[in-house]
Amino acid sequence: MKARLAVLAVVLLSSQLAACAAPKAATKCGKDAPPHPEVGGELLFYCVDGPRLGTGFYLLDVATGQVRAIIADHAWNTDPAWSPDGERIAYVSTRDGETAIYVMDLADGKVTRLTHGGGWNGDPTWAPDGQWIMFDSSRDGTSGGFRNLFVVRPDGTDLRRVTRGSDYSGQPSWGPDGKRVAFLLARPHIPGNIFTMSPDGGQRRQLTQQEGDDRAGAVYGRWSPDGSRIVFMAGEPSDRKDIRPNTSLFVISAEGGDAQRLSVGLGDDKPDWSADGRWIAFKRNAGAGIDLFVMRPDGSDVTRLTIDGVDKNWARWRP
């Protein structure tokens, strides 16, 4: 895991591209998406803005198949998270030459930078009342394989530390009741697992029980809207170290127990629940590219939403 994170950090930090004033994207991202009124809702996602290097954010109206650019500045933009009212987006960008957390207001396009001081800052998640944003960071100066959790106000003030350690504490997801946060706790050479904690870092509880090497970790946990379940991705490595592990999606009770498999290893990743709890969106390796899919929380009714084949990820339902 440490090596993989370090490589990704180099890729992001090398993509230090200046921001343009308005979204302009000559890209196929989401183009010709078929309408799915039976699913409905709006999905924010990131997509590679070729031919130039970088990724942009796009908003898919699932019912009509219409897609519009939200951020297409040719920086490296990733890790989007909706505010509880669906009017702002917290995200990670290299627009100023560092991997920092930003917030954008969709109404006027105003962008506010929240983090400074270097290091890797990622995976923002909003408190249900919209008063705080939690994120992971390597700002302590440790290597790229280690993170700690912090909170900050949406205007960039009142930065506070939540965890302190030499492990990887990252990928937070704030629960809908505001009382618990799901996060990944990982250490070198052993699989990471999903834990929950109180927002101040106390009352830790392990939910998943992944075993083996660090390629078999449970990652990117996301709460169901009613707070009863958490969907996550888990790696399923082969016996050969030179073969990249496949990934599948699982659901587990927020109280722990046995996890239920939802999908069978097709590179499925970054799941997210719809606001009504009826669908889970995710990305899947689909032939020559990566497209967005949805399925029911029991793994049924798998439906492909995009068909352009351009690499995309981080599907996030608008509240």
Rosetta silent file (secondary structure, phi, psi, omega in degrees, C-alpha in Angstrom):
SEQUENCE: MKARLAVLAVVLLSSQLAACAAPKAATKCGKDAPPHPEVGGELLFYCVDGPRLGTGFYLLDVATGQVRAIIADHAWNTDPAWSPDGERIAYVSTRDGETAIYVMDLADGKVTRLTHGGGWNGDPTWAPDGQWIMFDSSRDGTSGGFRNLFVVRPDGTDLRRVTRGSDYSGQPSWGPDGKRVAFLLARPHIPGNIFTMSPDGGQRRQLTQQEGDDRAGAVYGRWSPDGSRIVFMAGEPSDRKDIRPNTSLFVISAEGGDAQRLSVGLGDDKPDWSADGRWIAFKRNAGAGIDLFVMRPDGSDVTRLTIDGVDKNWARWRP
SCORE:     score description
SCORE:     0.000 S_00000001
   1 L     0.000  -41.627 -178.986    0.000    0.000    0.000 S_00000001
   2 H   -58.449  -45.473 -179.316    2.816    2.417    0.891 S_00000001
   3 H   -65.255  -41.551 -178.096    4.430    2.036   -2.536 S_00000001
   4 H   -64.416  -42.819  179.074    1.116    2.431   -4.347 S_00000001
   5 H   -65.567  -39.083 -179.916    0.237    5.601   -2.467 S_00000001
   6 H   -63.949  -41.433  178.936    3.683    7.063   -3.051 S_00000001
   7 H   -63.255  -43.725  179.812    3.390    6.481   -6.812 S_00000001
   8 H   -62.968  -38.540  178.898   -0.056    8.086   -6.895 S_00000001
   9 H   -61.471  -41.307  179.034    1.253   11.080   -4.974 S_00000001
  10 H   -62.819  -41.501 -179.913    3.993   11.575   -7.568 S_00000001
  11 H   -61.592  -46.271 -178.705    1.423   11.448  -10.379 S_00000001
  12 H   -64.921  -45.972 -175.492   -0.783   14.041   -8.697 S_00000001
  13 H   -69.691  -22.523  177.524    2.012   16.372   -7.738 S_00000001
  14 H   -79.833  -12.174 -177.534    3.440   16.255  -11.255 S_00000001
  15 L   -96.143   54.964 -174.876    0.089   17.464  -12.641 S_00000001
  16 L   -92.702   86.155 -174.337    0.524   21.080  -11.497 S_00000001
  17 L  -113.148  143.746 -178.082   -1.499   22.870  -14.117 S_00000001
  18 L   -70.841  150.017 -179.449   -2.940   26.354  -13.920 S_00000001
  19 L   -83.793  140.494  173.240   -6.705   26.810  -13.607 S_00000001
  20 L   -92.085  169.206 -170.949   -8.701   28.354  -16.428 S_00000001
  21 L   -76.885  -34.017 -174.082  -11.544   30.778  -15.772 S_00000001
  22 L  -139.844  156.592  179.518  -14.519   28.721  -16.936 S_00000001
  23 L   -66.457  115.529  173.821  -15.362   25.070  -17.670 S_00000001
  24 L  -136.304  113.355 -173.323  -14.387   24.297  -21.256 S_00000001
  25 L  -132.456  112.848  171.326  -13.902   20.640  -22.061 S_00000001
  26 L   -89.224   81.777 -171.031  -13.293   19.105  -25.465 S_00000001
  27 L  -145.613  160.254  176.531  -13.930   15.657  -24.105 S_00000001
  28 L   -93.693    7.130 -173.804  -16.181   12.652  -24.498 S_00000001
  29 L   -54.482  111.471  178.220  -16.837   12.468  -20.745 S_00000001
  30 L    77.086    1.271 -177.155  -20.386   11.195  -20.338 S_00000001
  31 L   -61.893  139.720  176.445  -21.240   11.861  -23.993 S_00000001
  32 L    63.012   27.203  175.578  -24.243    9.934  -25.371 S_00000001
  33 L   -65.159  130.015 -179.325  -25.189    8.563  -21.939 S_00000001
  34 L   -72.260  149.129  178.017  -28.543    6.805  -22.311 S_00000001
  35 L   -70.353  143.320  176.726  -31.467    8.088  -20.192 S_00000001
  36 L  -136.675   74.138 -179.895  -32.414    6.083  -17.115 S_00000001
  37 L   -63.256  -23.271  178.733  -35.591    7.593  -15.620 S_00000001
  38 L   -70.393  -18.113  177.602  -36.073    4.433  -13.553 S_00000001
  39 L   -98.337  -56.053  176.875  -32.904    5.358  -11.664 S_00000001
  40 L    69.079 -174.565  179.700  -33.041    9.157  -11.664 S_00000001
  41 L    84.079  178.033  178.400  -31.005   11.565   -9.559 S_00000001
  42 E  -123.784  136.314 -179.287  -27.797   13.444  -10.363 S_00000001
  43 E  -120.234  123.296  170.167  -24.293   12.004  -10.222 S_00000001
  44 E   -87.468  139.816  177.293  -21.106   14.026   -9.973 S_00000001
  45 E  -149.857  160.408  173.993  -18.044   12.232  -11.316 S_00000001
  46 E  -101.825  152.013 -175.918  -14.472   12.881  -12.348 S_00000001
  47 E  -150.127  146.527  179.369  -13.262   12.135  -15.836 S_00000001
  48 E   -70.240  122.889 -174.466  -10.000   12.361  -17.750 S_00000001
  49 L   -90.437   49.102 -178.348  -10.121   15.574  -19.803 S_00000001
  50 L   -57.603  159.168    8.765   -8.050   14.388  -22.749 S_00000001
  51 L   -82.870   -9.344  178.873   -6.155   15.167  -24.826 S_00000001
  52 L   -79.935  154.215 -179.703   -4.640   17.459  -22.152 S_00000001
  53 L   -72.540  141.390  177.664   -3.478   16.013  -18.865 S_00000001
  54 L   132.934  172.643  178.136   -5.837   16.423  -15.922 S_00000001
  55 E  -133.280  145.194  177.767   -9.302   15.495  -14.703 S_00000001
  56 E  -118.620  169.640  175.081  -12.529   17.453  -14.551 S_00000001
  57 E  -106.210  137.959 -179.627  -15.845   17.130  -12.718 S_00000001
  58 E  -132.933  150.356 -178.570  -19.058   16.481  -14.600 S_00000001
  59 E  -115.916  118.261 -178.726  -22.680   16.266  -13.492 S_00000001
  60 E   -99.570  121.466  168.850  -24.844   13.533  -15.007 S_00000001
  61 E   -82.918  101.872 -170.298  -28.629   13.870  -14.960 S_00000001
  62 L   -62.955  -36.241 -177.575  -29.287   10.151  -14.812 S_00000001
  63 L   -63.914  -38.164 -176.032  -32.947   10.412  -15.871 S_00000001
  64 L  -103.305  -18.774 -175.521  -32.173   12.248  -19.128 S_00000001
  65 L    82.669    4.560 -179.917  -28.552   11.235  -19.799 S_00000001
  66 E   -78.557  139.993 -178.807  -27.508   14.901  -20.066 S_00000001
  67 E  -127.292  137.278  173.716  -24.015   15.797  -18.824 S_00000001
  68 E  -132.749  148.868  179.282  -22.521   19.215  -18.074 S_00000001
  69 E   -75.973  136.175  175.076  -19.045   20.261  -17.010 S_00000001
  70 E  -104.483  -49.203  173.743  -18.669   21.581  -13.457 S_00000001
  71 E  -134.813  120.774  178.533  -14.883   21.965  -13.298 S_00000001
  72 L  -140.808   61.459 -174.598  -12.761   21.517  -16.416 S_00000001
  73 L   -99.765    2.764  177.490   -9.645   23.568  -15.697 S_00000001
  74 L    68.379   15.270  162.896   -7.122   20.865  -16.667 S_00000001
  75 L   -82.910 -179.633  174.448   -5.713   20.613  -13.180 S_00000001
  76 E   -95.680  105.205 -177.569   -5.878   17.257  -11.438 S_00000001
  77 E  -111.247  131.668 -175.217   -9.258   17.359   -9.648 S_00000001
  78 E  -155.398 -179.148  174.200  -10.431   14.400   -7.587 S_00000001
  79 E    54.120   49.516 -178.380  -12.130   13.224   -4.357 S_00000001
  80 E   -73.266  148.233  177.615  -15.380   15.229   -4.718 S_00000001
  81 E  -145.430  124.677  179.340  -17.839   15.422   -1.802 S_00000001
  82 E   -73.447  143.214  167.319  -21.239   17.141   -1.819 S_00000001
  83 L   -69.740  157.911 -177.189  -22.277   19.479    0.954 S_00000001
  84 L   -57.780  -28.984  179.678  -25.418   18.265    2.757 S_00000001
  85 L   -89.041   -0.223  177.592  -27.574   20.832    0.915 S_00000001
  86 L    71.171   18.091 -177.022  -26.177   19.840   -2.490 S_00000001
  87 L  -107.209  -13.554 -179.210  -25.044   23.401   -3.263 S_00000001
  88 E  -134.465  157.757  178.433  -21.271   23.107   -2.718 S_00000001
  89 E  -126.801  125.628  167.022  -18.532   20.615   -3.515 S_00000001
  90 E   -91.688  140.944 -176.609  -15.436   19.930   -1.430 S_00000001
  91 E  -160.686  172.065  177.664  -12.675   18.416   -3.532 S_00000001
  92 E  -107.033  138.953  178.974   -8.945   17.959   -4.065 S_00000001
  93 E  -149.625  153.217  172.747   -7.069   19.868   -6.739 S_00000001
  94 L  -101.533   19.066 -172.650   -3.545   20.675   -7.923 S_00000001
  95 L   -59.152  -27.761  178.891   -4.700   24.001   -9.367 S_00000001
  96 L  -107.496   13.825  175.460   -2.250   25.952   -7.161 S_00000001
  97 L    94.044   -0.432  175.849    0.626   23.485   -7.396 S_00000001
  98 L  -133.215  162.140  174.070   -0.162   21.421   -4.284 S_00000001
  99 L   -86.390   95.727 -174.281   -2.689   18.726   -3.460 S_00000001
 100 E  -120.628  162.786  176.829   -5.048   20.896   -1.412 S_00000001
 101 E   -92.477  135.047  177.883   -8.703   20.829   -0.353 S_00000001
 102 E  -128.986  161.605  169.870  -11.063   23.351   -1.962 S_00000001
 103 E  -127.504  131.875  176.361  -14.760   24.172   -1.781 S_00000001
 104 E  -117.320  134.001  174.293  -16.714   25.398   -4.800 S_00000001
 105 E   -88.624  120.586 -176.229  -20.135   27.046   -4.684 S_00000001
 106 L   -68.348  -26.600 -175.926  -22.146   25.793   -7.655 S_00000001
 107 L   -66.635  -44.425 -176.053  -24.350   28.894   -7.767 S_00000001
 108 L  -119.405   -1.828  178.815  -21.589   31.398   -8.511 S_00000001
 109 L    76.908    5.657 -179.096  -18.530   29.214   -9.158 S_00000001
 110 L   -64.743  133.618 -179.745  -16.608   30.763   -6.248 S_00000001
 111 E  -116.357  131.051  178.977  -13.701   28.558   -5.124 S_00000001
 112 E  -119.766  127.562  175.981  -12.206   28.702   -1.613 S_00000001
 113 E   -84.518  130.460 -176.102   -8.959   26.992   -0.692 S_00000001
 114 L   -99.841  -33.245 -173.266   -9.160   25.291    2.720 S_00000001
 115 L  -117.057  147.906  179.094   -5.722   23.750    3.293 S_00000001
 116 L  -141.901  172.382  172.872   -2.203   25.147    3.079 S_00000001
 117 L    94.062   12.690  175.277    1.266   24.123    4.150 S_00000001
 118 L    78.994 -168.003 -175.350    2.035   21.297    1.740 S_00000001
 119 L    76.672  171.888  176.570    1.627   17.588    2.192 S_00000001
 120 L   -91.529  125.960  178.151   -1.033   15.429    0.622 S_00000001
 121 E  -124.203  123.659 -173.506   -4.576   16.477    1.568 S_00000001
 122 E  -153.577  179.497  172.717   -7.458   14.324    0.354 S_00000001
 123 E    54.373   53.591  178.738  -10.759   12.495    0.803 S_00000001
 124 E   -68.488  148.798  174.629  -12.929   15.319    2.198 S_00000001
 125 E  -144.453  138.868 -176.081  -16.268   14.477    3.837 S_00000001
 126 E   -90.312  143.196  166.579  -18.880   16.892    5.220 S_00000001
 127 L   -67.187  147.528 -177.239  -20.479   16.780    8.642 S_00000001
 128 L   -58.156  -26.436  178.099  -24.266   16.338    8.241 S_00000001
 129 L   -87.567    0.107  176.689  -24.866   19.858    9.586 S_00000001
 130 L    75.210    8.817 -174.578  -22.446   21.337    7.039 S_00000001
 131 L   -89.222  -18.582 -175.983  -20.299   22.979    9.731 S_00000001
 132 L  -138.618  154.773  170.076  -17.130   20.889    9.309 S_00000001
 133 E  -126.323  124.604  175.318  -15.160   19.048    6.641 S_00000001
 134 E   -98.492  146.118 -179.720  -12.959   16.109    7.654 S_00000001
 135 E  -153.101  164.850  174.728  -10.054   15.036    5.461 S_00000001
 136 E  -103.752  154.580 -174.038   -6.860   12.991    5.544 S_00000001
 137 E  -155.138  148.633  172.358   -3.419   14.514    5.250 S_00000001
 138 L  -104.089   24.713 -174.784    0.292   13.767    5.216 S_00000001
 139 L   -65.078  -12.019  177.708    1.040   17.272    6.499 S_00000001
 140 L   -71.399   -9.853  177.610    2.960   15.827    9.441 S_00000001
 141 L    93.139    2.892  176.224    5.874   15.260    7.096 S_00000001
 142 L   -76.759  174.576 -175.190    5.801   11.455    7.159 S_00000001
 143 L   -67.730  168.359 -175.327    6.082    9.437    3.976 S_00000001
 144 L   -61.690  -15.510 -179.341    3.289    9.165    1.395 S_00000001
 145 L   -85.910    2.938 -177.181    2.019    5.912    2.897 S_00000001
 146 L  -127.379  142.358  178.904    0.830    7.498    6.148 S_00000001
 147 E  -140.817  160.350  168.622   -2.011    9.889    6.890 S_00000001
 148 E  -131.132  165.306 -176.687   -3.863   11.456    9.794 S_00000001
 149 E  -103.298  142.428  179.651   -7.346   12.954    9.984 S_00000001
 150 E  -137.761  162.223  171.102   -8.172   16.630   10.443 S_00000001
 151 E  -125.962  153.972  179.410  -11.261   18.853   10.395 S_00000001
 152 E  -151.610  153.680  174.933  -11.660   22.377    9.084 S_00000001
 153 L   -72.052  155.514 -179.980  -14.514   24.816    8.590 S_00000001
 154 L   -64.130  -11.109  174.806  -15.877   25.176    5.022 S_00000001
 155 L   -98.605    5.118  177.127  -14.309   28.643    4.865 S_00000001
 156 L    91.673    3.322 -179.259  -10.848   27.276    5.725 S_00000001
 157 L   -95.892  166.721  169.748  -10.750   28.410    9.366 S_00000001
 158 L    61.534   45.729  176.939  -10.388   26.508   12.624 S_00000001
 159 L   -64.477  131.238 -179.532   -8.194   23.632   11.424 S_00000001
 160 E  -136.538  146.136  175.928   -8.067   20.877   14.057 S_00000001
 161 E   -84.162  141.543  176.090   -6.339   17.519   14.346 S_00000001
 162 L  -108.993  -44.730 -179.989   -8.479   14.399   14.911 S_00000001
 163 L  -122.690  157.407  176.666   -5.925   11.542   14.879 S_00000001
 164 L  -142.379  118.901  179.951   -2.218   11.319   15.600 S_00000001
 165 L  -179.447  177.149 -179.816   -0.175    8.281   14.627 S_00000001
 166 L  -104.730    9.816  175.479    2.225    6.645   12.199 S_00000001
 167 L   -92.202 -178.296  173.636   -0.436    4.461   10.546 S_00000001
 168 E   -96.022  103.993  172.165   -2.660    5.294    7.590 S_00000001
 169 E  -109.354  106.482 -172.656   -5.846    6.835    8.988 S_00000001
 170 E  -154.436 -172.524  177.733   -7.741    8.064    5.952 S_00000001
 171 E    53.057   52.312 -178.470  -10.749    7.989    3.621 S_00000001
 172 E   -70.632  150.138  174.107  -13.222    9.328    6.210 S_00000001
 173 E  -139.525  112.580 -175.376  -16.977    9.143    5.658 S_00000001
 174 E   -76.445  127.494 -179.497  -19.157   11.074    8.111 S_00000001
 175 L   -68.173  154.972 -174.763  -22.230    9.127    9.200 S_00000001
 176 L   -66.355  -21.130  177.625  -25.696   10.631    8.644 S_00000001
 177 L   -86.713   -5.202  178.079  -26.382   10.988   12.380 S_00000001
 178 L    78.242   -3.703 -173.739  -23.206   13.036   12.827 S_00000001
 179 L   -97.524  -15.120 -178.092  -22.061   10.851   15.713 S_00000001
 180 L  -135.784  150.370  175.486  -19.802    8.398   13.863 S_00000001
 181 E  -127.221  127.584  172.058  -17.191    8.521   11.125 S_00000001
 182 E   -87.372  142.977  179.446  -16.149    5.488    9.085 S_00000001
 183 E  -155.759  164.447  177.637  -12.498    5.459    8.040 S_00000001
 184 E   -94.412  128.983  171.653   -9.687    3.246    6.783 S_00000001
 185 E  -116.649  120.644 -175.518   -6.979    2.183    9.215 S_00000001
 186 E  -136.927  151.840  176.621   -4.026    0.528    7.504 S_00000001
 187 E  -133.670  157.546 -178.398   -0.479   -0.508    8.323 S_00000001
 188 L   -58.979  136.475  170.173    2.335   -1.696    6.049 S_00000001
 189 L    74.149    2.265  173.939    2.153   -5.287    4.770 S_00000001
 190 E  -129.897  153.192 -175.365   -1.242   -6.129    6.314 S_00000001
 191 E   -68.807  141.444  174.441   -4.693   -5.424    4.857 S_00000001
 192 E   -73.796  157.420  179.165   -6.450   -2.238    5.841 S_00000001
 193 E  -137.164  157.600  177.751   -9.865   -2.404    7.474 S_00000001
 194 E   -84.293  127.781  175.247  -12.879   -0.157    7.939 S_00000001
 195 E  -119.851  163.671  166.603  -13.301    1.257   11.431 S_00000001
 196 E  -120.054  157.826  178.554  -15.763    3.695   12.961 S_00000001
 197 E  -154.110  167.379  170.477  -15.010    6.391   15.514 S_00000001
 198 L   -76.346  159.925 -176.839  -16.576    9.458   17.085 S_00000001
 199 L   -61.344  -15.863  176.991  -15.805   12.740   15.281 S_00000001
 200 L   -92.952    4.799  176.658  -13.173   13.574   17.912 S_00000001
 201 L    95.726   -2.421 -179.506  -11.260   10.367   17.159 S_00000001
 202 L   -91.828 -179.455  175.469  -12.459    8.331   20.152 S_00000001
 203 L    53.557   50.838 -179.594  -14.593    5.188   20.521 S_00000001
 204 L   -72.982  142.451  178.755  -12.885    3.271   17.720 S_00000001
 205 E  -145.327  127.970  179.653  -14.499    0.070   16.531 S_00000001
 206 E   -83.230  132.319  179.445  -13.306   -2.302   13.806 S_00000001
 207 L  -102.353  -54.522 -177.681  -16.000   -3.409   11.343 S_00000001
 208 L   -88.277  158.929 -175.876  -14.327   -5.418    8.579 S_00000001
 209 L  -130.213   53.889 -179.787  -11.993   -8.353    9.188 S_00000001
 210 L   -69.561  142.391  179.741   -9.823   -8.524    6.076 S_00000001
 211 L  -129.581  165.106  179.620   -6.858  -10.898    6.229 S_00000001
 212 L   108.332 -145.940  179.408   -3.800  -11.621    4.083 S_00000001
 213 L   -94.183 -178.179 -172.779   -1.448   -9.038    2.610 S_00000001
 214 H   -70.347   -7.597  175.830   -2.065   -5.339    2.081 S_00000001
 215 H   -78.094  -10.171 -175.890   -3.622   -5.941   -1.346 S_00000001
 216 H  -101.542   18.772 -174.875   -6.698   -7.464    0.304 S_00000001
 217 L   -69.503  155.625  172.130   -7.720   -4.372    2.257 S_00000001
 218 E   -96.118  123.754 -172.196  -11.235   -3.020    2.726 S_00000001
 219 E  -137.939  167.316  174.826  -11.312    0.615    1.573 S_00000001
 220 E    53.004   55.654  175.578  -13.569    3.546    0.669 S_00000001
 221 E   -73.236  139.511  179.061  -16.410    2.855    3.077 S_00000001
 222 E  -136.255  134.077 -177.331  -19.606    4.878    2.548 S_00000001
 223 E   -73.572  145.133  167.180  -22.652    5.086    4.826 S_00000001
 224 L   -72.581  156.209 -176.754  -26.176    4.223    3.734 S_00000001
 225 L   -59.249  -28.535  179.219  -28.576    7.180    4.124 S_00000001
 226 L   -90.368    0.901  176.762  -30.236    5.591    7.173 S_00000001
 227 L    74.893   10.771 -175.742  -26.879    4.889    8.826 S_00000001
 228 L   -91.206  -21.640 -174.800  -27.493    1.155    9.135 S_00000001
 229 E  -138.817  161.803  175.798  -24.961   -0.143    6.580 S_00000001
 230 E  -131.714  127.557  174.103  -21.632    0.683    4.978 S_00000001
 231 E   -95.425  143.704 -178.793  -20.665   -0.214    1.420 S_00000001
 232 E  -151.416  168.136  176.907  -16.974   -0.671    0.680 S_00000001
 233 E  -107.589  142.925  176.480  -14.487   -2.018   -1.828 S_00000001
 234 E  -133.683  138.746  176.363  -12.140   -4.912   -1.101 S_00000001
 235 E   -79.451  146.700  179.369   -9.162   -6.198   -3.050 S_00000001
 236 E  -130.180   82.667 -174.088   -9.010   -9.853   -4.018 S_00000001
 237 L   -72.273  153.153  172.309   -5.390  -10.635   -4.900 S_00000001
 238 L   -85.949  177.961  178.554   -4.206  -13.689   -6.753 S_00000001
 239 L   -73.083  -16.253 -179.544   -1.363  -15.869   -5.509 S_00000001
 240 L   -91.426  124.432 -177.905    0.977  -14.125   -7.934 S_00000001
 241 L   -67.647  -22.200 -176.226    2.477  -10.906   -6.588 S_00000001
 242 L   -86.270   -2.220  179.852    2.949   -9.510  -10.095 S_00000001
 243 L  -102.735  126.827 -179.492   -0.777   -9.567  -10.889 S_00000001
 244 L   -64.968  133.958 -178.474   -2.844   -6.568   -9.805 S_00000001
 245 L   -67.748  145.740  173.217   -5.652   -7.608   -7.436 S_00000001
 246 E   -79.883  167.807 -179.130   -9.213   -7.401   -8.626 S_00000001
 247 E  -133.769  142.406  177.959  -11.751   -5.461   -6.608 S_00000001
 248 E  -132.674  166.509  179.951  -15.342   -6.149   -5.623 S_00000001
 249 E  -106.269  145.104 -178.795  -17.991   -4.336   -3.582 S_00000001
 250 E  -137.890  159.264  173.227  -19.419   -5.467   -0.256 S_00000001
 251 E  -125.848  139.206  178.659  -21.952   -4.229    2.308 S_00000001
 252 E  -135.396  149.988  175.241  -21.628   -4.651    6.070 S_00000001
 253 E   -62.191  145.965  177.443  -23.802   -3.659    9.005 S_00000001
 254 L   -66.466  -10.086  176.259  -22.677   -0.477   10.754 S_00000001
 255 L   -98.261   -0.538 -179.298  -22.454   -2.630   13.879 S_00000001
 256 L    98.633 -166.740 -178.076  -20.088   -5.128   12.233 S_00000001
 257 L   106.812 -160.624 -178.377  -20.603   -8.816   11.417 S_00000001
 258 L   -79.992  139.867  178.344  -20.330  -10.669    8.128 S_00000001
 259 L   -87.836  144.398  177.600  -20.018   -8.661    4.919 S_00000001
 260 E  -102.142  125.742  177.319  -22.301   -9.378    1.951 S_00000001
 261 E   -72.422  134.737  177.565  -20.734   -9.494   -1.507 S_00000001
 262 L  -107.525  -30.146 -175.514  -22.494   -7.300   -4.059 S_00000001
 263 L  -140.236  162.410 -177.901  -20.305   -7.665   -7.154 S_00000001
 264 L  -113.707  107.255  176.425  -17.777  -10.041   -8.630 S_00000001
 265 L     5.270   78.580  172.429  -14.337   -8.546   -9.263 S_00000001
 266 L  -123.160   35.565 -176.877  -14.534   -6.351  -12.345 S_00000001
 267 L    71.498   24.152 -178.856  -12.456   -3.538  -10.934 S_00000001
 268 L   -66.633  139.291 -169.344  -15.499   -2.169   -9.106 S_00000001
 269 E  -160.572  164.098  173.279  -14.563    0.807   -6.948 S_00000001
 270 E    48.348   60.352 -179.184  -15.597    4.059   -5.162 S_00000001
 271 E   -73.962  158.814  175.490  -19.215    3.136   -4.315 S_00000001
 272 E  -155.587  139.793 -179.300  -21.802    5.683   -3.161 S_00000001
 273 E   -84.266  142.236  169.801  -25.443    5.421   -2.020 S_00000001
 274 L   -70.567  158.584 -175.167  -28.255    7.395   -3.613 S_00000001
 275 L   -61.354  -29.221  179.056  -30.075    9.746   -1.229 S_00000001
 276 L   -90.270   -0.375  177.344  -33.129    7.460   -1.125 S_00000001
 277 L    76.112    7.413 -174.922  -30.995    4.367   -0.468 S_00000001
 278 L   -87.697  -19.765 -175.018  -32.348    2.552   -3.553 S_00000001
 279 L  -137.134  153.621  170.080  -29.139    2.525   -5.621 S_00000001
 280 E  -121.799  122.754  176.372  -25.381    2.253   -5.249 S_00000001
 281 E   -92.724  150.893  179.932  -23.263    3.960   -7.894 S_00000001
 282 E  -163.768  167.145  174.362  -19.740    2.759   -8.686 S_00000001
 283 E  -102.704  151.407  179.908  -17.124    2.634  -11.417 S_00000001
 284 E  -141.854  140.269  172.693  -16.295   -0.546  -13.312 S_00000001
 285 E   -67.727  115.745 -173.697  -13.594   -1.500  -15.780 S_00000001
 286 E  -122.166   81.717  179.331  -15.610   -1.852  -18.965 S_00000001
 287 L    70.427 -118.212 -175.018  -13.419   -3.126  -21.771 S_00000001
 288 L   -79.803  -11.894 -177.239  -11.172   -0.369  -23.095 S_00000001
 289 E  -139.762 -166.833 -179.908  -12.276    2.239  -20.522 S_00000001
 290 E  -124.925  123.050 -178.197  -13.898    2.827  -17.165 S_00000001
 291 E  -123.180  171.728 -177.336  -17.594    3.669  -16.953 S_00000001
 292 E   -97.315  139.111 -179.950  -20.224    4.354  -14.284 S_00000001
 293 E  -132.706  164.326  168.716  -22.745    1.774  -13.145 S_00000001
 294 E  -133.569  159.315  172.632  -25.460    1.439  -10.520 S_00000001
 295 E  -152.727  166.062  175.726  -26.973   -1.532   -8.761 S_00000001
 296 L   -72.667  158.876  179.561  -29.435   -2.239   -5.986 S_00000001
 297 L   -63.461  -10.078  174.387  -28.071   -2.565   -2.433 S_00000001
 298 L   -99.485    5.812  177.997  -28.507   -6.340   -2.717 S_00000001
 299 L    92.106   -0.069 -178.515  -26.359   -6.470   -5.864 S_00000001
 300 L   -90.278  173.427  175.431  -29.230   -6.851   -8.337 S_00000001
 301 L    54.323   46.516  177.597  -30.291   -4.723  -11.332 S_00000001
 302 L   -65.979  126.158 -174.473  -26.761   -3.777  -12.418 S_00000001
 303 E  -132.454  130.004  177.938  -27.150   -0.944  -14.935 S_00000001
 304 E   -86.031  126.339 -176.766  -24.509    0.805  -17.014 S_00000001
 305 L   -95.127  -37.286 -179.656  -24.971    4.595  -17.004 S_00000001
 306 L  -117.687  150.077 -173.196  -22.162    5.812  -19.283 S_00000001
 307 L  -131.863    8.645 -175.045  -20.970    4.245  -22.517 S_00000001
 308 L   -79.537  -20.003  176.800  -18.204    6.534  -23.782 S_00000001
 309 L    79.639    0.294  177.066  -15.362    4.427  -22.324 S_00000001
 310 L   -75.759  138.984 -176.308  -13.380    7.460  -21.112 S_00000001
 311 L   -60.340  127.870 -179.513  -11.739    6.795  -17.745 S_00000001
 312 E  -146.700  163.867 -174.680  -13.918    8.119  -14.936 S_00000001
 313 E  -165.916 -176.639  174.598  -14.363    7.572  -11.194 S_00000001
 314 E    55.141   47.700  174.762  -15.689    9.037   -7.943 S_00000001
 315 E   -67.054  123.798 -178.119  -19.395    8.874   -8.762 S_00000001
 316 E  -133.184  119.555 -179.352  -21.139   10.880   -6.031 S_00000001
 317 E   -67.717  135.892  174.179  -24.915   11.297   -5.768 S_00000001
 318 L   -75.116  131.176  179.818  -26.188   14.827   -5.301 S_00000001
 319 L   -61.095    0.000    0.000  -28.261   15.111   -2.072 S_00000001
